[in-house]
Amino acid sequence: MKVLISAILMVIVAAVLITKMIGSTQESIASMQIALENHFSLVTTGKYREAYDNFHNDLKQRISPEQYAAAWVTRIAKYGPMQSWEIHTANKSSNLFTSEKEYDVVLYIGFGSDKKRIDRVYHIWRIDGDRTQLIYSGLHNGASNSSNFDVF
């Protein structure tokens, strides 16, 4: 009988944890939607300098506004204009020591047509008070420190 009760309790705990994880992921996706819409609306209208203003100082030290704009101009010349973006996954985390809150986001970004698509782009956004700033951006399958200007 104790084994049955233990098994039932384990199933209930697992169900609660899974439900919380799914809910947390959905909440993270909804929270990041606004920051990403702002960022990519600036990019699609060619306002690279304004999009660059959303960068955290650490990222600004590695990439200049001119390098960021040039990366987008080159990318658009190669693939065509950015047509779409969608969040694949988003997770919110908090640093126990500094209390900094961040979002890890994996995106699908499409250019020109579905045939010309960069499958996964990885972003890390830091929440600083009422501001959300991009601190990392790069291709998901080719992790880099963004010094190669694969910043999106």
Protein Blocks (a to p, Z undefined) as FASTA:
>chain_A
ZZmmmmmmmmmmmmmmmmmmmmmmmmmmmmmmmmmmmmmmmmmnopamlmmmmpcfklmm
mpcfklmmmmmmmmmmmnopafbdcdfbdcddddfklopacddddddddehiamlccfba
cdddddehjaccdfbdcdfklgcehlnopaZZ
